[in-house]
């Protein structure tokens, strides 16, 4: 149980384009989803917290207009990197938690983004 | 700010031996702690969790110990196997009712066959 998927698993795009990453909870309803960013050999950095049906809460220093988050249903959240630049290249990971067990986050497999 | 660190950034263990990975934290309000395993190129995988009203919890080949007095968390892996090679992160919440996690820097465990 508690399976979270991400799509795509990797993406290469040109500078200036937008990229959408999907995060799905496959066998449970996720009241809360989280988006993280991870640079090589570093820990996970929380970017934003997303609750179904409401606006995401962004961490300090994360541009909400740059990283658009939509949590339209209890099983799907999307992260759109708008006007991507090479410095946005990173490993993006989502996690999800369910109602009644909100503290435990289950992670997706991650999406590697390379912006040329 | 919150500080979550690990005593040993890298750990090499002989196959079959026990592994101990440590984590120090500074927020005394944290009441929920998790250990995650992350293999190269993959997302973190939940291993075991513990709440602040406990000081020990056991799973399959893994044990988590919590010492709230000195704000120290450890993960013990029994009979370490090559498949245990990964980076291990401790994570904790910021207090009761908080669902956001702060992650430690990670310890890379290498198992020597």
Interface residues (C-beta under 8 A of the other chain):
Chain A: X2 X4 X6 X32 X34 X42 X43 X44 X46 X49 X93 X95 X97 X102 X103 X104 X105 X106 X107 X108 X109 X110 X112
Chain B: X32 X34 X36 X41 X42 X43 X44 X45 X46 X49 X89 X93 X99 X100 X101 X102 X103 X104 X105 X106
